[in-house]
Amino acid sequence: YSKKHVDPNWRMPKIIESVCEYFEKCKDDMFSRDRHVDMVHPRQVLHYLLYNYTRMTKEQIGDYFNIDHSTIVHSTNKITFQRRKYSNIDEELNIIESLILS
């Protein structure tokens, strides 16, 4: 995938909508402080995709979610690692990316 394939005018809302659709979560869930695994992973995926599909810095993403940028650093590093190591995570991200681009 490439950042250039996504129109910047709808990129961020479309990414949030696609992640919520895939994980069957509402937008408010993405902004919650809930630390249960069923919420942490979708949020980490969202942080990863926002960083990779937008021109937002990790600091800007952190500000948007009202969290420290180090959380975004952790999210993006973790999902990058998992995507390389686990085929199911790569498949999951491919499906979400196709939702974003649809």
Contacts in CASP RR format, 6 or more apart in sequence:
PFRMAT RR
TARGET T0000
AUTHOR 0000-0000-0000
METHOD contacts of the structure
MODEL  1
YSKKHVDPNWRMPKIIESVCEYFEKCKDDMFSRDRHVDMVHPRQVLHYLL
YNYTRMTKEQIGDYFNIDHSTIVHSTNKITFQRRKYSNIDEELNIIESLI
LS
1 52 0 8 1.000
1 53 0 8 1.000
1 97 0 8 1.000
1 101 0 8 1.000
3 52 0 8 1.000
3 53 0 8 1.000
3 54 0 8 1.000
3 55 0 8 1.000
5 101 0 8 1.000
6 14 0 8 1.000
6 53 0 8 1.000
6 100 0 8 1.000
6 101 0 8 1.000
8 54 0 8 1.000
8 55 0 8 1.000
11 53 0 8 1.000
11 54 0 8 1.000
12 50 0 8 1.000
12 54 0 8 1.000
12 56 0 8 1.000
14 100 0 8 1.000
15 46 0 8 1.000
15 49 0 8 1.000
15 50 0 8 1.000
15 53 0 8 1.000
15 54 0 8 1.000
15 100 0 8 1.000
16 27 0 8 1.000
16 30 0 8 1.000
16 46 0 8 1.000
17 27 0 8 1.000
18 49 0 8 1.000
18 96 0 8 1.000
18 99 0 8 1.000
18 100 0 8 1.000
19 25 0 8 1.000
19 30 0 8 1.000
19 42 0 8 1.000
19 45 0 8 1.000
19 46 0 8 1.000
19 49 0 8 1.000
19 96 0 8 1.000
20 26 0 8 1.000
20 27 0 8 1.000
20 29 0 8 1.000
20 30 0 8 1.000
20 42 0 8 1.000
21 99 0 8 1.000
22 42 0 8 1.000
22 92 0 8 1.000
22 95 0 8 1.000
22 96 0 8 1.000
22 99 0 8 1.000
23 41 0 8 1.000
23 42 0 8 1.000
23 45 0 8 1.000
25 39 0 8 1.000
25 42 0 8 1.000
29 39 0 8 1.000
29 42 0 8 1.000
30 42 0 8 1.000
30 43 0 8 1.000
30 46 0 8 1.000
30 65 0 8 1.000
31 65 0 8 1.000
31 66 0 8 1.000
32 39 0 8 1.000
34 40 0 8 1.000
43 75 0 8 1.000
44 74 0 8 1.000
44 75 0 8 1.000
44 78 0 8 1.000
44 79 0 8 1.000
45 79 0 8 1.000
45 92 0 8 1.000
45 93 0 8 1.000
45 96 0 8 1.000
47 61 0 8 1.000
47 65 0 8 1.000
47 71 0 8 1.000
47 72 0 8 1.000
47 75 0 8 1.000
47 76 0 8 1.000
47 79 0 8 1.000
48 75 0 8 1.000
48 76 0 8 1.000
48 79 0 8 1.000
48 80 0 8 1.000
48 93 0 8 1.000
49 93 0 8 1.000
49 96 0 8 1.000
49 97 0 8 1.000
49 100 0 8 1.000
50 56 0 8 1.000
50 61 0 8 1.000
50 64 0 8 1.000
51 58 0 8 1.000
51 61 0 8 1.000
51 72 0 8 1.000
51 76 0 8 1.000
52 76 0 8 1.000
53 100 0 8 1.000
56 64 0 8 1.000
57 69 0 8 1.000
58 69 0 8 1.000
58 72 0 8 1.000
58 73 0 8 1.000
58 76 0 8 1.000
59 69 0 8 1.000
59 72 0 8 1.000
61 69 0 8 1.000
61 72 0 8 1.000
62 68 0 8 1.000
62 69 0 8 1.000
62 71 0 8 1.000
62 72 0 8 1.000
63 69 0 8 1.000
65 71 0 8 1.000
65 72 0 8 1.000
79 89 0 8 1.000
79 93 0 8 1.000
82 89 0 8 1.000
83 89 0 8 1.000
83 90 0 8 1.000
83 93 0 8 1.000
84 90 0 8 1.000
END
